[in-house]
Amino acid sequence: MAGKASIVIVTGLSGAGKTSALNVLEDIGYFCIDNLPVAFLPKFIELSGNFSPTIKGIALVMDLREEHFLKSFPTLYREIKKSSTALELIFLEADDQSLIKRYSETRRKHPVVVKGSVSQAVSRERELLQEIRSLASYRVDTSNFTIHQFKEYIRKIVTAGDHAVGMNISLLSFGFRNGLPLEADIVMDVRFLPNPYFIEAMRSQSGLDHGVREYVLGHPVSRSFTERFLALLKMLIPEYLREGKSYLTVAIGCTGGRHRSVAIVSVLGDYLREEGYEIALAHRDLKTE
């Protein structure tokens, strides 16, 4: 976002962390305003070019505390976004249990007025904000963040380049004979690829060895799979980041977890690093002699 988004609008569910996000943005040099009325947004953007060049950006919290927000903001944001690439929207959310707990601890009145409990107000607000949520550049679920993790995540979003450096991405090889890795978000089975195990000279080697890797990737089906799966990952990673996911583990499995899966994980790691992503590699079932 750095270098292309000078104005960040923070919105979302009440109790999801908008004030904390604004504090982070102020700490890193943004000019911050809480609860800006919707009617002021076009003029504020117009005047933003007159701000001091020492200001890294402008951060605005806008939400349904302002009476015209729900009715006016979606249309206005779409219109401004058409002519301004220097505008991004961060939507903060959390699960119902977390939001109810936070309101119980602070004893603040929920801004959505409904008859009944806080849980009903939380549910109603979630319904009301669905359209605005769909407009967001980033959707961040704060349910499981500590305050320090949340602040670091927001900092990474606004200081990141075009890639998902705000996400911890792990590529893991494994063998199906030893069971699925429980930590995996995505599992891909590569047992359809040619198996070096049946070549005696390669049986004791692994996918980290040059010859094994060349053998696995030397077949057309392997090259086609790698190209297509890489394209899928490059599409999915920004979407996971947009949804607020901070960790992503992609597991590649073959029979024993020694040859094919190791080779594919290694080459995927090389390609993704070339794209600018920070990647951690692990080989669960690769036993060194």
C-alpha positions in Angstrom: 0.0 0.0 0.0 2.9 2.3 0.6 3.6 4.8 -2.1 0.1 4.4 -3.7 -2.4 4.9 -0.9 -2.2 8.2 0.9 -5.7 7.9 2.5 -6.8 4.9 4.5 -10.4 4.6 5.8 -10.8 2.3 8.7 -14.3 1.0 9.4 -16.0 -2.2 10.6 -17.8 -3.7 13.5 -18.0 -1.9 16.8 -15.5 -3.3 19.2 -13.3 -4.8 16.4 -10.4 -2.5 17.1 -10.8 0.7 15.0 -9.4 2.9 17.8 -6.4 0.7 18.2 -5.8 0.7 14.4 -6.0 4.5 14.4 -3.4 4.6 17.2 -1.0 2.4 15.1 -1.5 4.6 12.1 -0.8 7.8 14.1 2.3 6.2 15.6 3.8 5.5 12.1 3.2 9.1 10.9 -0.4 9.2 9.6 -2.6 12.2 10.2 -5.7 10.7 11.9 -9.3 11.7 12.4 -11.9 9.6 14.2 -15.6 9.6 13.2 -15.4 11.8 10.1 -18.9 12.7 8.8 -19.5 11.2 5.3 -20.4 14.6 3.9 -16.9 15.8 4.6 -15.0 13.1 2.8 -15.0 14.5 -0.8 -13.8 17.9 0.5 -11.3 16.3 2.8 -9.8 14.3 -0.1 -9.7 17.4 -2.2 -7.7 19.3 0.5 -5.4 16.4 1.3 -2.9 17.5 -1.3 -2.1 20.5 0.8 -0.9 18.4 3.8 2.8 18.5 4.8 5.0 16.1 2.8 6.3 14.9 6.1 2.9 13.2 6.8 3.1 9.6 5.5 -0.7 9.4 4.9 -4.1 10.2 6.2 -6.2 7.8 8.2 -9.9 8.2 8.9 -12.3 6.2 11.0 -15.8 6.2 9.6 -18.6 4.1 10.9 -22.3 4.0 11.7 -21.9 6.3 14.7 -22.5 8.9 12.0 -26.2 8.9 11.1 -25.7 9.1 7.3 -22.9 6.5 7.1 -24.9 3.4 6.0 -27.0 5.3 3.5 -24.3 7.5 1.9 -20.9 5.9 2.3 -21.1 3.0 -0.2 -22.1 5.1 -3.2 -19.7 7.9 -2.3 -16.8 5.5 -1.8 -17.4 3.9 -5.2 -17.5 7.2 -6.9 -14.3 8.5 -5.3 -12.6 5.1 -5.9 -13.2 5.4 -9.6 -10.9 8.5 -9.9 -8.6 7.9 -6.9 -6.1 5.0 -6.5 -4.8 6.8 -3.4 -7.7 5.5 -1.3 -8.0 2.2 0.6 -10.6 0.8 2.9 -9.8 -1.5 5.9 -12.8 -3.4 7.4 -12.3 -4.7 10.9 -14.4 -7.5 12.3 -14.5 -10.3 14.9 -16.7 -13.2 15.9 -19.8 -12.5 18.0 -18.3 -14.0 21.1 -15.3 -11.7 21.0 -17.3 -8.6 20.4 -19.8 -9.4 23.1 -17.0 -10.0 25.6 -15.3 -6.7 24.7 -18.5 -4.8 25.2 -19.1 -6.6 28.5 -15.6 -5.6 29.7 -15.9 -1.9 28.6 -19.5 -1.5 29.6 -20.0 0.9 26.7 -23.3 1.3 24.9 -23.5 -0.4 21.5 -24.1 2.1 18.7 -26.8 -0.1 17.1 -30.0 0.5 19.0 -32.1 -2.7 19.2 -34.4 -4.1 21.8 -32.7 -7.0 23.5 -29.2 -8.0 24.3 -25.8 -6.9 23.1 -25.6 -10.1 21.0 -28.6 -9.0 19.0 -27.0 -5.6 18.4 -23.8 -7.2 17.2 -25.8 -9.5 14.8 -27.8 -6.6 13.5 -24.7 -4.4 12.9 -23.0 -7.3 11.0 -26.1 -7.4 8.7 -26.1 -3.7 8.2 -22.4 -3.5 7.2 -22.4 -6.3 4.6 -22.3 -4.0 1.6 -19.6 -1.8 3.1 -17.6 -5.0 4.0 -17.7 -6.0 0.3 -16.0 -2.8 -0.7 -13.0 -3.2 1.6 -9.4 -3.6 0.3 -8.6 -5.6 3.4 -10.9 -7.4 5.8 -9.2 -8.2 9.1 -10.6 -10.6 11.7 -9.3 -9.5 15.0 -10.9 -12.3 17.1 -7.7 -14.2 17.9 -5.1 -11.3 17.9 -3.4 -10.1 21.0 -3.2 -6.3 21.0 0.5 -6.5 20.0 -0.2 -8.9 17.1 -3.1 -6.7 15.9 -0.9 -3.6 15.9 1.9 -5.3 14.0 -0.6 -6.7 11.5 -2.1 -3.2 10.8 1.4 -1.8 10.5 2.4 -4.5 7.9 -0.7 -3.8 5.9 -0.1 -0.1 5.5 3.7 -0.4 5.0 3.6 -3.4 2.6 4.3 -3.3 -1.1 2.2 -5.2 -3.6 2.8 -8.6 -2.0 1.5 -10.3 1.1 4.5 -9.6 3.3 2.0 -9.2 6.2 1.3 -13.0 6.0 3.4 -15.8 7.3 3.4 -18.3 4.4 4.7 -21.9 4.9 5.2 -24.6 2.3 5.3 -28.1 3.9 6.1 -31.4 2.3 4.7 -34.6 3.9 4.0 -38.3 3.2 0.4 -39.5 3.2 1.5 -42.8 4.8 2.3 -40.7 8.0 -1.0 -38.9 8.0 -2.2 -35.4 7.0 -0.6 -32.4 8.7 -3.1 -30.9 11.0 -1.8 -27.3 10.6 -2.4 -27.3 6.8 -4.8 -24.8 5.2 -4.4 -26.1 1.7 -3.4 -29.8 0.9 -2.3 -30.9 -2.5 -1.7 -34.6 -3.5 1.2 -35.0 -6.0 1.2 -38.8 -6.0 0.2 -38.7 -9.6 3.7 -37.4 -10.6 6.5 -39.8 -11.7 8.1 -41.4 -8.7 11.9 -41.4 -8.4 11.6 -44.1 -5.7 11.4 -46.7 -8.4 14.8 -45.7 -9.8 17.4 -47.5 -7.8 20.0 -44.7 -8.0 17.6 -42.1 -6.6 15.8 -44.2 -4.0 18.1 -43.2 -1.1 18.2 -39.6 -2.2 15.6 -36.9 -1.7 13.8 -34.1 -3.5 16.5 -31.8 -2.3 19.1 -33.5 -4.5 19.6 -32.0 -7.9 19.1 -35.2 -9.8 15.8 -36.1 -8.1 14.5 -32.6 -8.5 15.4 -32.6 -12.2 13.7 -36.0 -12.7 10.5 -34.9 -11.0 10.3 -31.6 -12.9 11.5 -33.0 -16.1 8.1 -34.5 -17.0 5.5 -32.4 -18.9 2.8 -33.2 -16.3 5.1 -31.9 -13.5 5.8 -28.7 -15.3 2.1 -28.2 -16.1 1.0 -28.9 -12.6 3.6 -26.6 -11.1 2.7 -23.7 -13.4 -1.0 -24.0 -12.7 -0.7 -24.5 -9.0 1.6 -21.6 -8.7 -0.9 -19.4 -10.6 -3.6 -20.6 -8.1 -1.5 -19.7 -5.1 -0.7 -16.2 -6.6 -4.4 -15.7 -6.9 -5.3 -17.0 -3.4 -2.6 -15.4 -1.3 -3.8 -11.8 -1.7 -7.4 -12.9 -1.1 -6.4 -14.6 2.1 -4.6 -11.5 3.2 -7.6 -9.4 2.3 -9.7 -11.6 4.6 -7.3 -10.9 7.5 -5.5 -14.3 7.5 -2.1 -13.9 9.1 -0.8 -17.5 8.6 -1.1 -19.8 5.6 0.3 -23.3 5.4 0.3 -25.1 2.0 1.0 -28.8 2.3 2.2 -30.9 -0.6 2.0 -34.7 -0.1 3.3 -37.7 -1.8 3.5 -41.3 -0.6 6.5 -41.1 1.7 7.2 -37.4 1.8 10.8 -37.8 0.6 10.9 -37.3 -3.2 8.1 -35.7 -5.2 6.6 -33.5 -2.5 10.0 -32.2 -1.4 10.9 -31.4 -5.0 7.6 -29.6 -5.6 7.8 -27.6 -2.4 11.3 -26.5 -3.2 10.5 -25.2 -6.6 7.3 -23.5 -5.5 9.3 -21.8 -2.8 11.8 -20.5 -5.4 9.1 -19.2 -7.6 7.2 -17.4 -4.9 10.3 -15.8 -3.5 11.0 -14.4 -7.0 7.5 -12.9 -6.8 8.5 -11.1 -3.6 6.8 -13.3 -1.0 8.5 -14.3 2.2 8.4 -18.1 2.4 9.3 -20.7 5.0 9.9 -24.3 3.9 9.6 -27.4 6.0 9.8 -31.1 5.1 8.0 -33.0 7.8 8.9 -36.6 6.7 12.3 -36.1 5.2 14.6 -38.2 7.3 18.3 -37.5 6.8 20.5 -40.5 7.0 
